[in-house]
């Protein structure tokens, strides 16, 4: 059955819509495009560009002085770190879905308020491929797509959600974005293992025949002084050493699956204490 819909994985498509639905989707599409343009321009130019440029200078100055408190203060002064625009997910080919299902099956997920645990080692040894959450998600996609006025295909909806939930997608985008903004000749952003991983949060619902979702993925990083990182660890891109400053990132995405439009942004959470 999946083979019948693999050609739809790149971009969700739907049968012919009603005149009213087309008007609603067109209006939503225009709003999303305008918002994306505004968000991109805010970071690329004007006050945001000036703020990040000043931040770079402060990070260099206070890092060389080994002043962690002032580095933290400089980071907290930049309000734009709370809403950094990201590009939309580039949906992959159908044959890549099983690998992403395996990734998601190993994560804690809260789906529409219900908490699911990862696939256990014993379940994996028995050959089970999908976690209880993914099995539930499949059924939920089918139920929603059978509702009146819904034109989205259940297989395409499920595949798109799995890709958007994939930890590798969220971590790659947040990692490169943070390094571009916070990295310097003296500082490096590297992934670290969270003591208590935060579940991926997904809300999937239908409103007036349109399928929507909000997805929040969490990644933990550390800001390291390059002088404190071993060359071998720097080459691997990860280290077991203690970070100079802990950084938590949240990738938030809002999606309209009926017309394929989405808004995606990165939020940065810093330690409350300066010490």
C-alpha positions as CSV (number, residue, x, y, z in Angstrom):
1,X,0.0,0.0,0.0
2,X,2.8,2.4,0.8
3,X,4.2,2.0,-2.7
4,X,1.0,3.6,-4.1
5,X,1.7,6.7,-2.2
6,X,5.5,7.1,-2.3
7,X,5.2,9.7,-5.1
8,X,3.3,11.9,-2.6
9,X,6.0,11.9,0.1
10,X,7.8,14.9,-1.3
11,X,4.8,17.1,-1.1
12,X,1.4,16.3,0.4
13,X,-1.3,16.4,-2.3
14,X,-5.0,16.2,-2.0
15,X,-8.1,15.7,-4.2
16,X,-10.0,18.6,-5.6
17,X,-11.2,20.9,-2.8
18,X,-14.3,22.8,-2.3
19,X,-14.3,26.5,-3.3
20,X,-14.6,27.5,0.4
21,X,-11.7,25.2,1.4
22,X,-9.5,26.6,-1.4
23,X,-10.1,30.2,-0.2
24,X,-9.2,29.2,3.4
25,X,-6.0,27.4,2.3
26,X,-5.1,30.3,0.0
27,X,-5.5,32.8,2.8
28,X,-3.5,30.6,5.2
29,X,-0.7,30.2,2.6
30,X,-0.4,33.9,2.1
31,X,-0.2,34.5,5.8
32,X,2.5,31.8,6.3
33,X,4.6,33.1,3.4
34,X,4.4,36.6,4.7
35,X,5.4,35.5,8.2
36,X,8.3,33.5,6.9
37,X,9.5,36.5,4.9
38,X,9.2,38.7,8.0
39,X,11.1,36.2,10.2
40,X,13.9,35.7,7.7
41,X,14.3,39.5,7.1
42,X,14.4,40.1,10.9
43,X,17.4,37.8,11.4
44,X,19.2,38.8,8.2
45,X,18.9,42.5,8.5
46,X,18.2,45.4,10.9
47,X,18.2,45.2,14.7
48,X,18.7,41.4,14.8
49,X,21.8,41.5,12.6
50,X,23.2,44.3,14.7
51,X,22.4,42.3,17.9
52,X,24.1,39.1,16.7
53,X,27.1,41.1,15.4
54,X,27.5,42.7,18.8
55,X,27.0,39.3,20.5
56,X,29.9,37.8,18.5
57,X,32.2,40.6,19.7
58,X,31.1,40.2,23.3
59,X,31.5,36.4,23.2
60,X,35.1,36.8,21.8
61,X,36.0,39.4,24.5
62,X,34.5,37.6,27.5
63,X,35.6,34.1,26.5
64,X,39.3,35.2,26.2
65,X,38.9,36.8,29.7
66,X,37.4,33.5,31.0
67,X,34.3,35.5,32.2
68,X,31.5,33.0,32.0
69,X,29.1,35.3,33.8
70,X,29.4,38.0,31.2
71,X,29.2,35.5,28.3
72,X,25.8,34.3,29.8
73,X,24.6,37.9,30.3
74,X,25.5,38.7,26.7
75,X,23.6,35.7,25.5
76,X,20.5,36.6,27.6
77,X,20.5,40.1,26.3
78,X,19.8,38.9,22.7
79,X,16.0,38.5,22.6
80,X,16.2,37.1,19.1
81,X,17.6,33.8,20.4
82,X,14.0,33.1,21.5
83,X,12.7,33.0,17.9
84,X,15.2,32.1,15.2
85,X,13.5,31.2,11.9
86,X,14.4,27.8,10.3
87,X,13.8,26.5,6.8
88,X,11.0,24.1,6.3
89,X,11.8,20.3,6.4
90,X,12.8,18.9,3.0
91,X,10.7,15.7,2.9
92,X,12.8,12.7,1.9
93,X,12.1,9.7,-0.4
94,X,9.9,6.9,0.8
95,X,12.7,4.4,1.3
96,X,14.2,6.5,4.1
97,X,11.0,6.3,6.2
98,X,11.9,3.0,8.0
99,X,15.2,4.5,9.3
100,X,13.3,7.5,10.7
101,X,10.7,5.3,12.2
102,X,13.5,3.5,14.0
103,X,14.8,6.8,15.3
104,X,11.4,8.0,16.5
105,X,10.7,4.6,18.1
106,X,13.6,5.1,20.5
107,X,12.3,8.5,21.7
108,X,9.8,9.5,24.4
109,X,6.9,11.2,22.7
110,X,3.8,13.0,24.0
111,X,1.1,12.6,21.4
112,X,-2.1,14.7,21.9
113,X,-1.3,14.8,25.6
114,X,-0.7,11.0,26.0
115,X,2.8,10.0,27.0
116,X,4.5,7.1,25.2
117,X,7.7,5.4,26.2
118,X,10.4,4.3,23.7
119,X,10.6,0.8,22.2
120,X,12.3,-1.4,24.9
121,X,15.5,-3.5,24.2
122,X,13.5,-6.7,24.7
123,X,10.9,-5.5,22.1
124,X,13.7,-4.7,19.6
125,X,15.3,-8.1,20.2
126,X,11.9,-9.8,19.4
127,X,12.0,-8.0,16.1
128,X,9.4,-5.3,16.8
129,X,10.1,-2.3,14.6
130,X,7.5,0.3,15.6
131,X,6.8,1.7,19.0
132,X,3.4,1.8,20.5
133,X,3.3,5.6,19.7
134,X,3.9,5.1,16.0
135,X,1.3,2.3,15.8
136,X,-1.1,4.7,17.6
137,X,-0.1,7.6,15.2
138,X,-0.9,5.4,12.2
139,X,-4.4,4.7,13.5
140,X,-4.9,8.3,14.4
141,X,-3.9,9.4,10.9
142,X,-6.4,7.0,9.4
143,X,-9.2,8.2,11.6
144,X,-8.6,11.8,11.0
145,X,-8.3,11.4,7.2
146,X,-11.7,9.6,7.2
147,X,-13.4,12.6,8.7
148,X,-15.8,14.7,6.6
149,X,-14.2,17.3,4.3
150,X,-10.7,16.0,5.0
151,X,-8.8,15.5,1.8
152,X,-5.3,14.6,3.1
153,X,-4.1,11.0,2.4
154,X,-3.4,9.0,5.6
155,X,-0.1,7.4,4.4
156,X,1.3,10.8,3.3
157,X,0.2,12.4,6.6
158,X,1.9,9.6,8.6
159,X,5.2,9.7,6.6
160,X,5.4,13.5,6.9
161,X,4.9,13.4,10.6
162,X,7.6,10.8,11.1
163,X,10.0,12.9,9.2
164,X,9.2,16.1,11.1
165,X,9.5,14.1,14.4
166,X,12.9,12.6,13.4
167,X,15.5,13.6,16.0
168,X,18.2,13.8,13.3
169,X,16.3,16.5,11.4
170,X,15.8,18.7,14.5
171,X,19.3,18.2,15.9
172,X,21.0,18.9,12.5
173,X,19.1,22.1,11.9
174,X,19.5,23.5,15.4
175,X,23.2,22.5,15.6
176,X,24.3,24.3,12.5
177,X,22.1,27.3,13.2
178,X,23.5,27.7,16.8
179,X,27.1,27.2,15.6
180,X,26.7,29.9,12.9
181,X,25.3,32.3,15.6
182,X,27.3,31.4,18.7
183,X,30.5,29.8,17.3
184,X,33.7,31.8,17.3
185,X,37.4,31.4,17.1
186,X,37.3,30.6,20.8
187,X,33.9,28.9,21.3
188,X,32.3,25.8,19.9
189,X,28.7,24.4,20.2
190,X,28.6,20.6,20.6
191,X,25.8,18.1,21.4
192,X,25.7,16.7,24.9
193,X,23.6,14.0,26.5
194,X,20.7,15.4,28.5
195,X,20.3,14.1,32.0
196,X,16.6,13.9,31.6
197,X,15.5,13.9,27.9
198,X,12.4,16.0,27.2
199,X,9.8,14.1,25.1
200,X,8.9,15.2,21.6
201,X,5.5,16.9,21.8
202,X,3.0,16.4,19.0
203,X,-0.5,17.8,18.7
204,X,-2.4,16.5,15.7
205,X,-6.0,17.7,15.0
206,X,-8.6,18.7,12.3
207,X,-10.2,22.1,12.1
208,X,-12.9,22.8,9.5
209,X,-11.6,19.9,7.3
210,X,-8.0,21.0,7.5
211,X,-5.4,18.8,9.2
212,X,-3.0,20.7,11.5
213,X,-0.1,19.7,13.7
214,X,2.3,21.4,16.2
215,X,5.6,19.6,16.8
216,X,8.2,20.5,19.4
217,X,11.6,18.7,19.5
218,X,14.2,19.3,22.1
219,X,18.0,19.1,21.8
220,X,20.7,19.7,24.4
221,X,24.0,21.3,23.6
222,X,27.0,22.7,25.4
223,X,29.1,25.8,24.6
224,X,32.7,24.8,25.0
225,X,35.9,26.9,25.0
226,X,38.0,25.4,22.2
227,X,41.0,25.5,24.6
228,X,39.1,23.0,26.8
229,X,38.2,20.5,24.1
230,X,40.5,17.7,23.0
231,X,41.4,17.8,19.3
232,X,40.0,14.2,18.9
233,X,36.7,15.3,20.4
234,X,36.6,18.4,18.3
235,X,37.0,16.2,15.2
236,X,34.2,13.8,16.3
237,X,31.9,16.7,17.0
238,X,31.0,15.4,20.5
239,X,32.6,15.2,23.9
240,X,32.1,13.7,27.3
241,X,33.6,16.7,29.0
242,X,31.6,19.2,31.0
243,X,30.2,22.1,29.0
244,X,31.2,25.7,29.9
245,X,27.6,26.7,29.4
246,X,24.6,24.4,28.9
247,X,22.2,25.3,26.1
248,X,18.8,23.8,25.4
249,X,17.2,24.3,22.0
250,X,13.5,23.7,21.1
251,X,12.5,23.4,17.4
252,X,8.9,24.4,17.1
253,X,6.9,23.7,13.9
254,X,3.3,24.5,12.9
255,X,2.0,22.6,9.8
256,X,-1.1,22.8,7.7
257,X,-1.1,19.4,6.0
258,X,-3.9,20.2,3.6
259,X,-1.8,22.8,1.7
260,X,1.7,21.8,2.9
261,X,2.5,25.2,4.4
262,X,4.5,25.3,7.6
263,X,6.3,27.7,10.0
264,X,9.4,26.5,11.8
265,X,11.5,28.3,14.4
266,X,14.3,27.6,17.0
267,X,14.1,28.8,20.6
268,X,17.2,28.8,22.8
269,X,17.0,28.3,26.6
270,X,19.9,29.3,28.8
271,X,20.7,28.5,32.5
272,X,18.8,30.6,35.0
273,X,21.8,31.2,37.2
274,X,24.9,33.1,36.2
275,X,27.1,30.9,38.3
